[in-house]
Amino acid sequence: MQVNHLLEENSIAGKFVAQLRDVEIQKDRMRFRRNIERLGEILGYELSKQLKFSAKNIKTPLGNSEVQLPESEIVVCSILRAGLPLHNGLLNYFDDAENSFISAYRHHPNNDEHFEIVVEYLASPSLEGKTLILADPMLATGGSFVNVMNALKQMGTPKEIHLVAVIGAEEGIAHLKNEFPEDSKLWIATIDKELNDRGYIIPGLGDAGDLCYGGKLQH
């Protein structure tokens, strides 16, 4: 798997990540969602450079112009619910993409720190021969991405796979490298070094879904 780490170089994306992490700015849910959306736009722009393009001649009011346009058939798939703002950011740039949605949550069967990733809902077009962009803002253990990809196999085999995340842990990225094809690509804004004993990214930012949309009842 090729890892594309956005903040290996300084850019305005660092400001949006900083605001996502800040406990005071996090109180503004609209701003939190918008910053994830912004990062989706930036990551989508970077991702677009590796898509397949072809030449097309278009007519302008004053003549003709040859342009390069993407020809990939794209499906943007987001993991509910935290993935929705990231999905919107990607869709702002890939506005003619098809859309897929899937649920994944942490289930604690013994009411302790041990959890399993449960996938319950899937709505998706065919993925056969298409470019799949799979989006989830937080890449902790990597379990959500792996389980979701396994659930999506029934929808066909994508031509290429791009994973998009805002913050990830080194451990989760290592897990993805073992589970995803070598030619798949990860696009991520920033990478943290560790997980705590509950599987949350440190320093991370907390629970992205709760910060976007409010608290939830636990399963």
C-alpha positions as a printed NumPy array, in Angstrom:
array([[  0.   ,   0.   ,   0.   ],
       [  1.231,   3.46 ,  -0.892],
       [  0.835,   5.946,   1.981],
       [  0.4  ,   9.612,   1.024],
       [  0.92 ,  11.677,   4.188],
       [ -0.33 ,  15.218,   3.544],
       [  1.32 ,  16.966,   6.493],
       [  4.79 ,  15.621,   5.813],
       [  4.985,  19.094,   4.27 ],
       [  3.502,  22.263,   5.713],
       [  0.235,  23.432,   4.183],
       [ -3.014,  25.145,   5.167],
       [ -4.365,  21.656,   5.923],
       [ -2.36 ,  21.801,   9.158],
       [ -4.547,  24.66 ,  10.383],
       [ -7.703,  22.617,   9.837],
       [ -6.211,  19.597,  11.639],
       [ -5.171,  21.83 ,  14.558],
       [ -8.703,  23.171,  14.888],
       [-10.12 ,  19.648,  14.828],
       [ -7.862,  18.702,  17.744],
       [ -8.472,  21.846,  19.844],
       [-10.864,  21.085,  22.728],
       [-12.271,  24.621,  22.673],
       [-12.87 ,  24.853,  18.93 ],
       [-14.383,  21.336,  18.993],
       [-17.373,  22.78 ,  20.875],
       [-18.529,  24.329,  17.61 ],
       [-19.931,  21.284,  15.778],
       [-20.543,  23.176,  12.564],
       [-16.905,  24.275,  12.415],
       [-15.753,  20.749,  13.257],
       [-17.781,  19.281,  10.4  ],
       [-16.633,  22.001,   8.004],
       [-12.955,  21.377,   8.816],
       [-13.359,  17.674,   8.054],
       [-15.106,  18.635,   4.819],
       [-12.242,  20.994,   3.921],
       [ -9.716,  18.222,   4.473],
       [-11.818,  15.942,   2.285],
       [-11.53 ,  18.529,  -0.471],
       [ -7.764,  18.829,  -0.066],
       [ -7.205,  15.071,   0.095],
       [ -9.499,  14.609,  -2.897],
       [ -7.501,  17.152,  -4.882],
       [ -4.242,  15.349,  -4.107],
       [ -5.827,  11.989,  -4.934],
       [ -7.09 ,  13.323,  -8.266],
       [ -3.524,  13.69 ,  -9.546],
       [ -3.229,   9.889,  -9.742],
       [ -6.47 ,   9.236, -11.611],
       [ -6.554,   8.425, -15.31 ],
       [ -7.163,  11.422, -17.601],
       [ -7.894,  11.736, -21.302],
       [ -7.895,  14.636, -23.738],
       [-11.139,  16.28 , -24.818],
       [-11.753,  19.189, -27.137],
       [-14.303,  21.709, -25.899],
       [-15.759,  24.734, -27.607],
       [-15.419,  28.121, -25.94 ],
       [-17.149,  31.379, -27.016],
       [-13.939,  32.33 , -28.866],
       [-12.595,  29.048, -30.161],
       [-11.656,  25.52 , -29.127],
       [ -9.546,  24.256, -26.241],
       [ -8.081,  20.838, -25.566],
       [ -8.395,  19.873, -21.894],
       [ -7.492,  16.854, -19.795],
       [-10.486,  15.384, -17.953],
       [-10.672,  12.449, -15.531],
       [-12.173,   9.357, -17.091],
       [-12.308,   7.095, -14.019],
       [-15.722,   5.843, -12.896],
       [-15.636,   6.832,  -9.224],
       [-17.632,   5.512,  -6.293],
       [-17.233,   7.399,  -3.011],
       [-18.057,   5.146,  -0.049],
       [-18.255,   6.59 ,   3.452],
       [-18.456,   4.837,   6.788],
       [-21.409,   6.147,   8.791],
       [-21.725,   8.398,  10.634],
       [-18.424,  10.225,  11.096],
       [-17.585,   9.779,   7.423],
       [-20.392,  12.046,   6.196],
       [-18.523,  15.401,   6.306],
       [-15.492,  13.773,   4.684],
       [-17.816,  12.316,   2.039],
       [-19.211,  15.783,   1.339],
       [-15.714,  17.197,   0.898],
       [-14.79 ,  14.489,  -1.6  ],
       [-18.096,  14.897,  -3.412],
       [-17.491,  18.641,  -3.77 ],
       [-14.648,  17.737,  -6.134],
       [-15.875,  14.415,  -7.55 ],
       [-19.347,  15.781,  -8.092],
       [-20.365,  13.196, -10.694],
       [-19.286,  10.202,  -8.613],
       [-21.622,   7.419,  -7.556],
       [-22.195,   7.056,  -3.825],
       [-22.045,   4.207,  -1.357],
       [-22.769,   4.204,   2.373],
       [-21.985,   1.591,   4.986],
       [-22.254,   1.445,   8.768],
       [-19.514,   0.243,  11.101],
       [-19.354,   0.593,  14.862],
       [-17.422,  -0.711,  17.84 ],
       [-19.344,  -3.398,  19.705],
       [-18.163,  -4.283,  23.232],
       [-19.696,  -7.753,  23.819],
       [-18.316,  -8.086,  27.362],
       [-18.71 ,  -4.43 ,  28.382],
       [-14.951,  -4.11 ,  28.724],
       [-12.161,  -2.628,  26.603],
       [-12.336,  -5.449,  24.048],
       [-14.388,  -4.592,  20.96 ],
       [-15.225,  -5.902,  17.526],
       [-16.163,  -3.909,  14.429],
       [-19.742,  -4.661,  13.376],
       [-21.032,  -3.819,   9.892],
       [-24.84 ,  -3.724,   9.619],
       [-25.972,  -1.491,   6.749],
       [-24.825,  -1.245,   3.126],
       [-26.198,   0.721,   0.169],
       [-23.916,   0.652,  -2.849],
       [-23.85 ,   0.513,  -6.634],
       [-21.689,  -2.034,  -8.42 ],
       [-17.961,  -1.531,  -7.816],
       [-16.862,  -3.766, -10.679],
       [-14.027,  -2.152, -12.616],
       [-14.516,   1.222, -10.918],
       [-12.356,   3.493,  -8.767],
       [-13.377,   3.084,  -5.117],
       [-12.693,   5.927,  -2.679],
       [-13.346,   4.62 ,   0.839],
       [-13.567,   7.409,   3.436],
       [-13.454,   7.442,   7.243],
       [-11.928,  10.361,   9.197],
       [-10.294,   8.23 ,  11.919],
       [ -7.955,   5.325,  11.187],
       [ -7.261,   3.786,  14.6  ],
       [ -6.808,  -0.001,  14.56 ],
       [ -7.693,  -0.247,  10.872],
       [-10.473,  -2.709,  11.686],
       [-13.261,  -0.556,  10.23 ],
       [-11.579,  -0.186,   6.852],
       [-10.815,  -3.924,   6.667],
       [-14.282,  -5.106,   7.713],
       [-15.999,  -2.624,   5.431],
       [-13.865,  -3.665,   2.468],
       [-14.747,  -7.3  ,   3.156],
       [-18.451,  -6.387,   3.17 ],
       [-18.069,  -4.499,  -0.114],
       [-16.622,  -7.515,  -1.944],
       [-20.151,  -8.647,  -2.803],
       [-20.527,  -5.467,  -4.887],
       [-17.743,  -6.401,  -7.316],
       [-13.991,  -5.903,  -7.679],
       [-12.81 ,  -2.29 ,  -8.017],
       [-10.175,  -1.401, -10.587],
       [ -8.364,   0.644,  -7.946],
       [ -8.822,   1.407,  -4.241],
       [ -8.107,   4.692,  -2.481],
       [ -8.557,   5.051,   1.299],
       [ -9.052,   8.559,   2.696],
       [ -8.626,   9.496,   6.376],
       [ -7.92 ,  12.623,   8.413],
       [ -5.967,  11.201,  11.363],
       [ -4.459,   7.741,  11.675],
       [ -2.25 ,   5.709,  13.999],
       [  0.887,   3.943,  12.858],
       [ -0.479,   0.625,  14.146],
       [ -3.646,   0.909,  12.067],
       [ -1.711,   1.823,   8.925],
       [  0.548,  -1.212,   9.414],
       [ -2.589,  -3.392,   9.671],
       [ -3.961,  -1.981,   6.406],
       [ -0.689,  -2.701,   4.621],
       [ -1.142,  -6.369,   5.532],
       [ -4.811,  -6.534,   4.494],
       [ -5.155,  -4.389,   1.357],
       [ -3.643,  -4.979,  -2.094],
       [ -0.173,  -3.568,  -2.68 ],
       [ -1.416,  -1.182,  -5.351],
       [ -4.054,   0.409,  -3.09 ],
       [ -3.386,   3.927,  -1.822],
       [ -3.97 ,   5.675,   1.494],
       [ -4.475,   9.452,   1.561],
       [ -4.194,  10.815,   5.088],
       [ -3.766,  14.291,   6.547],
       [ -1.671,  13.379,   9.601],
       [ -0.345,  10.327,  11.451],
       [ -0.076,   9.856,  15.235],
       [  2.191,   7.285,  16.871],
       [ -0.001,   5.273,  19.213],
       [ -3.348,   3.991,  20.463],
       [ -4.516,   3.893,  24.07 ],
       [ -5.832,   0.727,  25.748],
       [ -9.317,   1.461,  24.353],
       [ -8.063,   1.645,  20.774],
       [ -8.337,   5.436,  20.447],
       [ -5.673,   7.479,  18.674],
       [ -3.28 ,   9.444,  20.912],
       [ -3.254,  12.466,  20.824],
       [ -5.967,  12.167,  18.15 ],
       [ -9.044,  14.285,  18.7  ],
       [-11.601,  12.101,  20.477],
       [-14.712,  10.535,  18.911],
       [-15.225,  12.198,  15.521],
       [-18.825,  11.009,  15.197],
       [-19.831,  12.46 ,  18.558],
       [-18.035,  15.726,  17.815],
       [-19.818,  16.003,  14.468],
       [-23.312,  15.017,  15.541],
       [-23.549,  14.651,  19.323],
       [-23.416,  11.703,  21.692],
       [-25.053,   8.329,  21.098],
       [-26.392,   5.42 ,  23.117],
       [-23.796,   2.671,  23.465],
       [-24.426,  -0.839,  22.127]])
